Amino acid sequence: MTEDRSLTPQGSLSASLTRRQLFGHGAIGLGTAALASLLPRDLLASDAPSQIGGLPGLPHFPPKVKNVIYLLQNGAPPHVDTFDYKPQMEKFRGQELPESVHKNQRLSTMTQGQKSKAVLPAFTKFRQYGECGAWVGDFMPHIGSIADEVTFIKSMHTTQVNHAPAITFFLTGAELPGRPSMGAWATYGLGSESQELPGFVVMTSRDKEASCGQIFYDFYWGSGFLPSKFQGVKFRGNGDPVLYLSNPDGMSREVRRGLLDDLATLNELKYAEFGDPEIVTRIAQYEMAYRMQASVPELTDIASEPKHILDSYGPEVTREGSFAYNCLMARRLVERGVRFVQCFHAGWDHHRNLSTQFEIQCRDTDQPSAALVKDLKQRGLLDDTLVIWGGEFGRTPFCQGDINDTKTLGRDHHPYVFTIWMAGGGVKRGFSFGESDDFAYNPAKDPVHVHDFQATVLHLLGIDHEKLTYKFQGRHFRLTDVHGRVVKEILT
């Protein structure tokens, strides 16, 4: 006699369940927990932690900072003209860079075949700043004024010689697009402290006068194979910071709330049927968008900022989409609990017209960058925030073009050594780490690789970079791939 399995609910389910549905339903327990996290906070226990989302067991150890602001200078600032003072290069101006220094290393195609590699010293004067005596180029006086708050890393090096792969490598740990970005990893592991704003926000800017801006690719702040709710939310530079933030004409906030409730019910039914975690992400994104309709207008209303604060960021601070405006927004975002803020500024790709374009970029970024650090400090936020400033690589200590023609004079991409700086909780103040050689061409002491930089940033957030992983296509991936060491020498 054949058993009639249809007589029991289990029998009915097993008889009708397809293989795809079986695997889909296997994720429902996790998804239910995720759906529960979307409930209004006043419905949760009063002793619930302030952190929203994140993985159990994280942070792995007490963090030095809660938030990160990454001021990424897209196009690569020239280290020789900003923070890596090499006065001895003046003796070799116009002379051929010795082969023993450049060793015929790989360069971009723009100078790989260039017959001459004429040494080009800094074309601006340097001076010392602060008690630490850091040497900073004259076009960066405001950053010089915060030298005692900063750790300069002068031995950074990377493997990539072109912009997009180099930025992708810095932000995702891989040269090719498709991996999660640093901000996505941070919010995946730690969650956010804000229910009203995304945990990871991105802003971009470029100078109106610059002729050498770079493209901003979405994968610079993408979530890769992590759930898409961890990707960065890009704030636009004009109009509504986020598209469709305003309700259509004739739709009240109450009607919008009812529409979203009905839509959530439909999505929950679909999730119960298929168990697809991306449905949970969709519900979360709709809810976040609704909250942002109230939180973003308050965030971007800078009328309440004191005049002396606005003045400290420079004359461009009121121009939406400028680097100065974005720096002020970055402070207001971390003030409201946003975990990771990424500010890109394009225009540093000076293959020619270096003598004019370099000054423009310094003018745009110097004062706002320093003002951000000072503003965070006077509000007591710098102890909990890490500020990072730097490009995807440096620029060559030899000239591209004719050294006697200022219109064609420039510097090519240089991955072998360059300088970045950090300020904030957990890093030493008024400190320089690592050195380049006499021609600022290769590391001479304490080299720091991109994966070391990534491991150090995660460490400051309380994350062991070897333990924050995600299984994808049968392999456990991490931001630092299989490399990286924490640069403990710069930590307090």
HELIX and SHEET records of a PDB file:
HELIX    1   1 ARG A    5  LEU A    7  5                                   3    
HELIX    2   2 PRO A    9  SER A   16  1                                   8    
HELIX    3   3 ARG A   19  HIS A   25  1                                   7    
HELIX    4   4 ILE A   28  ALA A   36  1                                   9    
HELIX    5   5 ARG A   41  LEU A   43  5                                   3    
HELIX    6   6 HIS A   79  THR A   82  1                                   4    
HELIX    7   7 PRO A   87  PHE A   92  5                                   6    
HELIX    8   8 GLU A   99  HIS A  102  1                                   4    
HELIX    9   9 THR A  109  GLN A  112  1                                   4    
HELIX   10  10 PRO A  141  SER A  145  1                                   5    
HELIX   11  11 ALA A  147  GLU A  149  5                                   3    
HELIX   12  12 HIS A  163  THR A  172  1                                  10    
HELIX   13  13 MET A  182  LEU A  190  1                                   9    
HELIX   14  14 ASP A  218  TRP A  221  5                                   4    
HELIX   15  15 SER A  228  PHE A  230  5                                   3    
HELIX   16  16 ARG A  253  PHE A  274  1                                  22    
HELIX   17  17 PRO A  277  THR A  300  1                                  24    
HELIX   18  18 ILE A  302  SER A  304  5                                   3    
HELIX   19  19 LYS A  307  SER A  312  1                                   6    
HELIX   20  20 PHE A  323  GLU A  335  1                                  13    
HELIX   21  21 LEU A  354  GLN A  378  1                                  25    
HELIX   22  22 LEU A  382  ASP A  384  5                                   3    
HELIX   23  23 VAL A  450  LEU A  460  1                                  11    
HELIX   24  24 LYS A  488  ILE A  490  5                                   3    
SHEET    1   A 8 VAL A 233  PHE A 235  0                                        
SHEET    2   A 8 PHE A 200  ARG A 206  1                                        
SHEET    3   A 8 PHE A 340  ALA A 346  1                                        
SHEET    4   A 8 ASN A  67  ASN A  74  1                                        
SHEET    5   A 8 THR A 385  GLY A 390  1                                        
SHEET    6   A 8 PHE A 418  GLY A 424 -1                                        
SHEET    7   A 8 VAL A 150  HIS A 157 -1                                        
SHEET    8   A 8 PHE A 431  PHE A 433  1                                        
SHEET    1   B 8 VAL A 233  PHE A 235  0                                        
SHEET    2   B 8 PHE A 200  ARG A 206  1                                        
SHEET    3   B 8 PHE A 340  ALA A 346  1                                        
SHEET    4   B 8 ASN A  67  ASN A  74  1                                        
SHEET    5   B 8 THR A 385  GLY A 390  1                                        
SHEET    6   B 8 PHE A 418  GLY A 424 -1                                        
SHEET    7   B 8 VAL A 150  HIS A 157 -1                                        
SHEET    8   B 8 VAL A 448  HIS A 449  1                                        
SHEET    1   C 2 PHE A 126  TYR A 129  0                                        
SHEET    2   C 2 ALA A 134  GLY A 137 -1                                        
SHEET    1   D 2 GLY A 394  ARG A 395  0                                        
SHEET    2   D 2 HIS A 413  HIS A 414 -1                                        
SHEET    1   E 2 GLU A 435  SER A 436  0                                        
SHEET    2   E 2 PRO A 443  LYS A 445 -1                                        
SHEET    1   F 2 TYR A 470  PHE A 472  0                                        
SHEET    2   F 2 ARG A 475  PHE A 477 -1                                        
END                                                                             
